[in-house]
Amino acid sequence: MLPARTVVLTALAMVAFAGNSLLCRAALRETDLDPASFTVMRLASGALMLWLVVRFKSAGRSGGGSWPSALALFAYAAGFSFAYVSLPAATGALLLFGAVQATMIGHGLASGERFDGVQVIGLVLALGGLVGLLLPGLSAPPIVGSLLMLAAGVAWGIYSLRGRGAGDPTRVTAGNFLRAAPIAILVSLALAGRASFDPAGAALAVASGALASGVGYAIWYTALPALKATQAATVQLSVPVLAALGGILLLGEPITLRLALASVAILGGISLVLVERGRSSEQRLGADVGRRGG
Protein backbone atom coordinates (compact mmCIF):
# COMPACT_ATOMS: atom_id res chain seq x y z
CA MET A 1 0.00 0.00 0.00
CA LEU A 2 1.51 3.32 -1.07
CA PRO A 3 1.64 6.17 1.46
CA ALA A 4 -1.04 8.82 0.94
CA ARG A 5 1.64 11.44 0.30
CA THR A 6 3.07 9.41 -2.59
CA VAL A 7 -0.38 8.87 -4.08
CA VAL A 8 -1.18 12.59 -3.95
CA LEU A 9 2.19 13.64 -5.39
CA THR A 10 1.92 11.08 -8.19
CA ALA A 11 -1.60 12.21 -9.07
CA LEU A 12 -0.50 15.87 -9.13
CA ALA A 13 2.42 15.02 -11.40
CA MET A 14 0.18 13.17 -13.88
CA VAL A 15 -2.25 16.10 -13.94
CA ALA A 16 0.68 18.43 -14.61
CA PHE A 17 1.96 16.28 -17.48
CA ALA A 18 -1.51 16.15 -19.05
CA GLY A 19 -1.76 19.89 -18.47
CA ASN A 20 1.16 20.47 -20.82
CA SER A 21 -0.92 19.14 -23.72
CA LEU A 22 -3.95 21.22 -22.75
CA LEU A 23 -1.98 24.43 -22.21
CA CYS A 24 -0.09 24.08 -25.48
CA ARG A 25 -3.20 23.24 -27.50
CA ALA A 26 -5.13 26.13 -25.93
CA ALA A 27 -2.32 28.61 -26.62
CA LEU A 28 -1.95 27.61 -30.26
CA ARG A 29 -5.67 27.24 -31.00
CA GLU A 30 -7.19 30.05 -28.97
CA THR A 31 -4.48 32.75 -29.22
CA ASP A 32 -2.16 34.17 -31.87
CA LEU A 33 1.06 32.94 -30.25
CA ASP A 34 3.27 31.01 -32.69
CA PRO A 35 4.71 27.56 -31.79
CA ALA A 36 8.35 28.67 -31.85
CA SER A 37 7.65 31.43 -29.32
CA PHE A 38 5.65 28.99 -27.19
CA THR A 39 8.65 26.64 -27.14
CA VAL A 40 11.03 29.43 -26.07
CA MET A 41 8.75 30.62 -23.28
CA ARG A 42 8.04 27.10 -22.07
CA LEU A 43 11.72 26.11 -21.89
CA ALA A 44 12.87 29.44 -20.41
CA SER A 45 10.19 29.52 -17.69
CA GLY A 46 10.77 25.82 -16.98
CA ALA A 47 14.50 26.44 -16.66
CA LEU A 48 13.92 29.29 -14.21
CA MET A 49 11.50 27.31 -12.08
CA LEU A 50 13.75 24.22 -11.98
CA TRP A 51 16.76 26.38 -11.14
CA LEU A 52 14.84 27.77 -8.15
CA VAL A 53 13.81 24.25 -7.09
CA VAL A 54 17.41 23.02 -7.32
CA ARG A 55 18.69 26.02 -5.42
CA PHE A 56 16.39 25.38 -2.47
CA LYS A 57 16.06 21.59 -2.57
CA SER A 58 18.96 19.81 -4.25
CA ALA A 59 22.07 21.63 -3.10
CA GLY A 60 25.17 19.46 -3.01
CA ARG A 61 23.76 16.69 -5.23
CA SER A 62 25.38 15.54 -8.47
CA GLY A 63 24.25 16.09 -12.03
CA GLY A 64 23.99 19.09 -14.28
CA GLY A 65 22.71 17.94 -17.66
CA SER A 66 24.52 17.80 -21.00
CA TRP A 67 24.29 19.33 -24.47
CA PRO A 68 23.23 16.08 -26.23
CA SER A 69 20.38 15.66 -23.74
CA ALA A 70 19.48 19.34 -24.14
CA LEU A 71 19.23 18.85 -27.91
CA ALA A 72 16.90 15.89 -27.37
CA LEU A 73 14.84 17.99 -24.95
CA PHE A 74 14.61 20.82 -27.47
CA ALA A 75 13.60 18.40 -30.25
CA TYR A 76 10.82 17.10 -28.02
CA ALA A 77 9.60 20.56 -27.00
CA ALA A 78 9.69 21.96 -30.54
CA GLY A 79 7.99 18.94 -32.11
CA PHE A 80 5.39 19.03 -29.34
CA SER A 81 4.58 22.70 -29.93
CA PHE A 82 4.43 22.57 -33.73
CA ALA A 83 2.34 19.38 -33.63
CA TYR A 84 -0.31 21.00 -31.46
CA VAL A 85 -1.00 23.60 -34.11
CA SER A 86 -3.20 20.97 -35.76
CA LEU A 87 -3.66 18.07 -33.32
CA PRO A 88 -6.36 17.82 -30.63
CA ALA A 89 -5.02 17.51 -27.10
CA ALA A 90 -6.07 13.86 -26.66
CA THR A 91 -4.66 12.67 -29.98
CA GLY A 92 -1.38 14.48 -29.39
CA ALA A 93 -0.94 13.05 -25.90
CA LEU A 94 -1.69 9.53 -27.13
CA LEU A 95 0.77 9.76 -30.04
CA LEU A 96 3.43 11.27 -27.78
CA PHE A 97 3.04 8.61 -25.10
CA GLY A 98 2.98 5.79 -27.64
CA ALA A 99 6.15 7.03 -29.31
CA VAL A 100 7.97 7.49 -25.99
CA GLN A 101 7.15 3.97 -24.85
CA ALA A 102 7.91 2.47 -28.27
CA THR A 103 11.34 4.12 -28.20
CA MET A 104 12.15 2.83 -24.74
CA ILE A 105 10.77 -0.65 -25.41
CA GLY A 106 12.70 -0.74 -28.70
CA HIS A 107 15.88 0.19 -26.84
CA GLY A 108 15.29 -2.68 -24.45
CA LEU A 109 14.89 -5.13 -27.32
CA ALA A 110 18.01 -3.79 -29.05
CA SER A 111 19.91 -4.21 -25.77
CA GLY A 112 19.08 -7.91 -25.63
CA GLU A 113 15.86 -7.89 -23.63
CA ARG A 114 13.52 -10.70 -24.67
CA PHE A 115 9.73 -10.59 -24.58
CA ASP A 116 7.47 -13.46 -23.56
CA GLY A 117 4.16 -14.28 -25.26
CA VAL A 118 2.07 -11.76 -23.29
CA GLN A 119 4.52 -8.95 -24.01
CA VAL A 120 4.56 -9.77 -27.73
CA ILE A 121 0.75 -9.65 -27.78
CA GLY A 122 0.85 -6.31 -25.96
CA LEU A 123 3.41 -4.88 -28.38
CA VAL A 124 1.43 -6.02 -31.44
CA LEU A 125 -1.77 -4.61 -29.93
CA ALA A 126 -0.15 -1.24 -29.23
CA LEU A 127 1.43 -0.98 -32.68
CA GLY A 128 -1.87 -2.01 -34.28
CA GLY A 129 -3.66 0.74 -32.38
CA LEU A 130 -1.09 3.30 -33.53
CA VAL A 131 -1.40 2.21 -37.17
CA GLY A 132 -5.19 2.21 -36.92
CA LEU A 133 -5.16 5.74 -35.54
CA LEU A 134 -3.02 7.05 -38.41
CA LEU A 135 -4.71 5.22 -41.31
CA PRO A 136 -6.30 7.63 -43.81
CA GLY A 137 -9.96 8.42 -43.25
CA LEU A 138 -12.36 11.15 -42.23
CA SER A 139 -11.41 10.91 -38.55
CA ALA A 140 -7.67 10.45 -39.05
CA PRO A 141 -5.51 13.13 -37.38
CA PRO A 142 -3.50 15.52 -39.62
CA ILE A 143 -0.47 13.62 -40.92
CA VAL A 144 2.08 16.43 -40.51
CA GLY A 145 1.05 17.10 -36.92
CA SER A 146 1.04 13.36 -36.20
CA LEU A 147 4.56 12.89 -37.57
CA LEU A 148 5.81 15.87 -35.58
CA MET A 149 4.33 14.46 -32.37
CA LEU A 150 5.76 11.01 -33.06
CA ALA A 151 9.17 12.63 -33.57
CA ALA A 152 8.71 14.53 -30.30
CA GLY A 153 7.94 11.24 -28.55
CA VAL A 154 11.06 9.58 -29.95
CA ALA A 155 13.12 12.57 -28.80
CA TRP A 156 11.63 12.36 -25.30
CA GLY A 157 12.30 8.64 -25.21
CA ILE A 158 15.94 9.27 -26.10
CA TYR A 159 16.09 12.03 -23.50
CA SER A 160 14.69 9.68 -20.85
CA LEU A 161 17.15 6.92 -21.74
CA ARG A 162 20.07 9.35 -21.57
CA GLY A 163 18.94 10.53 -18.15
CA ARG A 164 19.25 7.12 -16.49
CA GLY A 165 21.94 7.25 -13.84
CA ALA A 166 22.97 10.80 -14.79
CA GLY A 167 22.73 12.11 -11.24
CA ASP A 168 20.00 13.88 -9.28
CA PRO A 169 17.04 13.98 -11.73
CA THR A 170 15.89 17.48 -10.77
CA ARG A 171 19.39 18.96 -11.18
CA VAL A 172 19.89 17.13 -14.48
CA THR A 173 16.54 18.32 -15.81
CA ALA A 174 17.26 21.89 -14.72
CA GLY A 175 20.64 21.83 -16.48
CA ASN A 176 19.10 20.48 -19.65
CA PHE A 177 16.33 23.10 -19.64
CA LEU A 178 18.95 25.83 -19.18
CA ARG A 179 20.86 24.53 -22.21
CA ALA A 180 17.77 23.93 -24.36
CA ALA A 181 16.36 27.45 -23.88
CA PRO A 182 19.06 29.26 -25.92
CA ILE A 183 18.74 26.65 -28.68
CA ALA A 184 15.03 27.44 -28.83
CA ILE A 185 15.79 31.18 -28.92
CA LEU A 186 18.11 30.73 -31.92
CA VAL A 187 15.46 28.75 -33.80
CA SER A 188 12.82 31.32 -32.90
CA LEU A 189 15.04 34.11 -34.24
CA ALA A 190 15.48 32.18 -37.49
CA LEU A 191 11.67 32.02 -37.77
CA ALA A 192 11.15 35.62 -36.64
CA GLY A 193 9.30 36.46 -39.85
CA ARG A 194 6.52 34.10 -38.80
CA ALA A 195 6.45 35.12 -35.14
CA SER A 196 3.32 36.51 -33.53
CA PHE A 197 2.99 37.53 -29.88
CA ASP A 198 -0.12 37.22 -27.78
CA PRO A 199 -0.25 38.04 -24.04
CA ALA A 200 -2.77 35.30 -23.26
CA GLY A 201 -0.75 32.77 -25.25
CA ALA A 202 2.42 33.88 -23.46
CA ALA A 203 0.74 33.33 -20.08
CA LEU A 204 -0.25 29.81 -21.13
CA ALA A 205 3.31 29.09 -22.32
CA VAL A 206 4.78 30.29 -19.01
CA ALA A 207 2.24 28.18 -17.11
CA SER A 208 3.25 25.17 -19.22
CA GLY A 209 6.94 25.74 -18.53
CA ALA A 210 6.95 26.89 -14.92
CA LEU A 211 4.03 24.88 -13.52
CA ALA A 212 3.21 21.88 -15.72
CA SER A 213 6.88 21.24 -16.58
CA GLY A 214 9.04 22.75 -13.81
CA VAL A 215 6.84 22.10 -10.78
CA GLY A 216 5.43 18.94 -12.40
CA TYR A 217 8.87 17.36 -12.81
CA ALA A 218 9.91 18.41 -9.30
CA ILE A 219 6.80 16.75 -7.85
CA TRP A 220 7.30 13.62 -9.96
CA TYR A 221 10.92 13.20 -8.91
CA THR A 222 9.84 13.61 -5.28
CA ALA A 223 7.28 10.80 -5.63
CA LEU A 224 9.41 8.54 -7.82
CA PRO A 225 11.68 6.98 -5.13
CA ALA A 226 8.60 5.51 -3.38
CA LEU A 227 7.32 3.84 -6.57
CA LYS A 228 8.40 0.56 -8.09
CA ALA A 229 9.67 0.83 -11.65
CA THR A 230 6.56 -0.89 -13.00
CA GLN A 231 4.28 1.37 -10.96
CA ALA A 232 6.09 4.45 -12.24
CA ALA A 233 5.74 3.29 -15.84
CA THR A 234 2.13 2.15 -15.71
CA VAL A 235 0.81 5.17 -13.81
CA GLN A 236 1.86 7.29 -16.78
CA LEU A 237 -0.80 5.48 -18.82
CA SER A 238 -3.20 7.93 -17.16
CA VAL A 239 -1.68 10.97 -18.89
CA PRO A 240 -3.37 10.54 -22.32
CA VAL A 241 -6.65 9.73 -20.55
CA LEU A 242 -6.43 12.88 -18.43
CA ALA A 243 -5.53 14.92 -21.52
CA ALA A 244 -8.56 13.50 -23.33
CA LEU A 245 -10.87 14.37 -20.42
CA GLY A 246 -9.38 17.86 -20.22
CA GLY A 247 -9.78 18.32 -23.96
CA ILE A 248 -13.47 17.41 -23.71
CA LEU A 249 -14.27 19.45 -20.60
CA LEU A 250 -12.03 22.49 -21.11
CA LEU A 251 -11.45 22.79 -24.84
CA GLY A 252 -14.67 21.31 -26.19
CA GLU A 253 -12.83 18.70 -28.26
CA PRO A 254 -14.73 15.62 -29.49
CA ILE A 255 -13.56 12.06 -28.96
CA THR A 256 -14.01 9.98 -32.09
CA LEU A 257 -14.65 6.23 -32.14
CA ARG A 258 -11.31 5.76 -33.91
CA LEU A 259 -9.46 7.60 -31.13
CA ALA A 260 -11.31 5.68 -28.41
CA LEU A 261 -10.50 2.29 -29.96
CA ALA A 262 -6.89 3.29 -30.67
CA SER A 263 -6.49 4.48 -27.07
CA VAL A 264 -7.71 1.15 -25.70
CA ALA A 265 -5.36 -0.76 -28.02
CA ILE A 266 -2.28 1.41 -27.45
CA LEU A 267 -2.61 1.92 -23.70
CA GLY A 268 -3.81 -1.64 -23.10
CA GLY A 269 -0.97 -3.11 -25.16
CA ILE A 270 1.68 -1.00 -23.45
CA SER A 271 0.28 -1.91 -20.02
CA LEU A 272 0.65 -5.62 -20.88
CA VAL A 273 4.29 -5.06 -21.83
CA LEU A 274 5.08 -3.01 -18.73
CA VAL A 275 3.29 -5.19 -16.18
CA GLU A 276 4.76 -8.40 -17.57
CA ARG A 277 8.21 -6.80 -17.67
CA GLY A 278 7.83 -5.86 -14.01
CA ARG A 279 6.85 -9.41 -13.08
CA SER A 280 9.81 -10.84 -14.97
CA SER A 281 12.18 -8.42 -13.23
CA GLU A 282 10.81 -9.36 -9.81
CA GLN A 283 11.15 -13.07 -10.61
CA ARG A 284 14.76 -12.59 -11.73
CA LEU A 285 15.50 -10.60 -8.59
CA GLY A 286 13.90 -13.29 -6.41
CA ALA A 287 15.90 -16.02 -8.12
CA ASP A 288 19.08 -14.02 -7.69
CA VAL A 289 18.39 -13.44 -3.99
CA GLY A 290 17.64 -17.16 -3.59
CA ARG A 291 20.93 -18.12 -5.19
CA ARG A 292 22.77 -15.78 -2.83
CA GLY A 293 20.98 -17.18 0.21
CA GLY A 294 19.46 -13.78 1.04
Summary of the structure (lengths in Angstrom):
residues: 294
radius of gyration: 19.1
end to end distance: 23.9
largest distance: 68.0
contacts: 1066
relative contact order: 0.22
helix: 81%
strand: 0%
